[in-house]
Each structure stands twice: as C-alpha cells, then as structure tokens.
Amino acid sequence: MDEKLQREKQGILMQKENVEESIISKQHDGHIHGRSSAEEVMELAAMAIKLNLRLRSSDMPPNMQQHALRFTRSFLDSSPKTTTPPNPSHLARALKKEFDSLYGQAWHCVVGKSFGSFVTHSPGGFIYFSIDSLSVLLFKTQVQLLIEPKLP
C-alpha cells in the first residue's frame, strides 16, 4: 500500500513539473503575461491524475484547460461500453463544438492514436494532452474578415 501511495505522489509531482514547464516556457515566449498561482498548477496536476490523463503542452488559461480535460473524460466515459473503442472523430467534433460555443469560433481539434502536427494558434488557445490511448490537440486560430474590393 505504501508503494502505491509513493507512485501516486510521484505521478502528481511529474504532472506538476509538466504543467509548470509549460507555463514557464510560454511565459518565456511571451504568450502568457501573468504567472499562474501554485494553487492553480497543483489543482490542474491533481485533476490530470484523477482523470487518468497527461497534459503535454498548453498555452491556455487554467479554467479552459480544466474544461477541456473534464469534457474529454466525460465524453469518453459516456461512450457506449462496446468492444470497439470510441471514435476519435466523434470526440474531436464534440470538443470543437463545445469550445466554439463557449469561447468563440475558429477552434480546431485533432484526436488520434498517432499523428504529427505543426500549428499556429491564437495566444491562450492551445492544449495538447493524452487520455487513455488517445492524444488530443485543441487549438484556436484567428479569424479575419475578408472584404472584397468594390469594382467600379
């Protein structure tokens, strides 16, 4: 039992380090201007452990990160328990729609077991995490209206 507790503590510390590294690197790049409190970092790390996921990288306010993580876990838990795993496309579509409705348009989501990417995102609009056997990339792009020139 003591060994199990030790592994859980180690897992929380590793999650905390990952979150802190992400915050520090984003601050260094100039993406985040205010430093998140230690409480927010610890709460996010504890939630990640509880939901059995790993936060890989983020440039997103802690409350939005928590929403993305909770929504994803809830979606996967509510999927019918069949012999086939949940469809990654359904999760990507649901997460995109959720963030479009709450945080404005132009969210994009990629979910899969193995993929590569290089994306440009709006400041404060990026998260990459893994949950169960899936990786999730959620990011927001900037939308600019195109105005057609009037012809004489």
Secondary structure, DSSP 8 states (H G I E B T S, - for coil): -HHHHHHHHHHHHHHHHHHHHHHHHHHHHTS--S---HHHHHHHHHHHHHTTEEEEEEES-HHHHHHHHHHHHHHHHHS---SS---HHHHHHHHHHHHHHHH-S-EEEEEESS--------TT-EEEEEETTEEEEEEE------------
